[in-house]
Amino acid sequence: MVSGTASHPSDVVSASNGKTIEIVNTDAEGRLILADALVYAAKYNPKHVIDLATLTGSAIIALGEGSAAALFTNETSLAEQLLTASESSGERIWRMPLYSEYTDWMRASNVADLRNSTEKRDSGIGTSAAFLQEFTEGYSWAHIDIAPMAFLSGTSVIKRLGPAGATGFGVRLLSHLMIEYTN
């Protein structure tokens, strides 16, 4: 049985930066935790913050299992560096748009600053990234939704990634980024 402390649709919670969030979908809880981590990161005055998460099933629907991870960023130069690292590491990422409509949909709450999801099925991948972007003040940011790449089912036809199971996606990508960044 669910306890009284569980989150419910229509609950309003506060993020660590004070923004209020209407819970529309209780299964979209990962982005709440990641939002607070992005706020916390700003305390260290970073130049860039890159997060990787298996955030949405819609990333798999958009790109296909084993094809590429979805890249969202608020800075073109960071996107270019990540795409270069993707090429050199062999870990594919694909840049996705952060349209203003996605942010508008996430801000369309009548009771809070933001919603953690929408009732629509439209661009769950884009709206989740737009939600996260609301917590990235003071630094350039990239979000990589690794859901399409993190775990391959036994039916995957993508043999270049190895056998079924966890892939460790992102380790080579970020290693190549750091090598290129320091050169």
MOPE-V276423 format. One record per residue. N is the residue number from 1. RES is the residue in one small letter. PSI is psi in whole degrees, -180 to 180 (999 if undefined). Layout:
n = <N	N>
res = <RES	RES>
psi = <PSI	PSI>
This chain:
n = <1	2	3	4	5	6	7	8	9	10	11	12	13	14	15	16	17	18	19	20	21	22	23	24	25	26	27	28	29	30	31	32	33	34	35	36	37	38	39	40	41	42	43	44	45	46	47	48	49	50	51	52	53	54	55	56	57	58	59	60	61	62	63	64	65	66	67	68	69	70	71	72	73	74	75	76	77	78	79	80	81	82	83	84	85	86	87	88	89	90	91	92	93	94	95	96	97	98	99	100	101	102	103	104	105	106	107	108	109	110	111	112	113	114	115	116	117	118	119	120	121	122	123	124	125	126	127	128	129	130	131	132	133	134	135	136	137	138	139	140	141	142	143	144	145	146	147	148	149	150	151	152	153	154	155	156	157	158	159	160	161	162	163	164	165	166	167	168	169	170	171	172	173	174	175	176	177	178	179	180	181	182	183>
res = <m	v	s	g	t	a	s	h	p	s	d	v	v	s	a	s	n	g	k	t	i	e	i	v	n	t	d	a	e	g	r	l	i	l	a	d	a	l	v	y	a	a	k	y	n	p	k	h	v	i	d	l	a	t	l	t	g	s	a	i	i	a	l	g	e	g	s	a	a	a	l	f	t	n	e	t	s	l	a	e	q	l	l	t	a	s	e	s	s	g	e	r	i	w	r	m	p	l	y	s	e	y	t	d	w	m	r	a	s	n	v	a	d	l	r	n	s	t	e	k	r	d	s	g	i	g	t	s	a	a	f	l	q	e	f	t	e	g	y	s	w	a	h	i	d	i	a	p	m	a	f	l	s	g	t	s	v	i	k	r	l	g	p	a	g	a	t	g	f	g	v	r	l	l	s	h	l	m	i	e	y	t	n>
psi = <142	138	170	-14	-3	152	149	151	139	-7	153	126	163	134	169	-18	5	-11	140	146	124	128	109	-37	116	-14	-4	48	-27	-37	-26	-44	-44	-37	-46	-35	-38	-38	-45	-41	-34	-24	-21	8	52	155	-43	147	130	123	143	132	148	72	-40	142	-24	-21	-38	-43	-41	-42	-23	141	128	3	-55	156	156	127	127	138	156	11	123	-41	-36	-40	-45	-42	-42	-39	-36	-44	-34	-46	-47	-28	-19	1	106	134	155	125	132	155	149	74	147	-27	-35	-44	-42	-43	-38	-23	5	31	144	-9	-5	172	-38	166	150	-7	-179	167	-15	159	-5	124	59	-31	-41	-40	-33	-40	-39	-38	-50	-39	-25	-10	19	50	135	2	159	149	145	137	128	112	106	10	-40	-19	-16	-31	126	132	166	-16	3	137	4	88	-20	-19	-7	-166	171	149	-165	141	-20	21	137	-26	-51	-41	-52	-33	-46	-37	-45	-40	-47	-36	-35	-14	999>
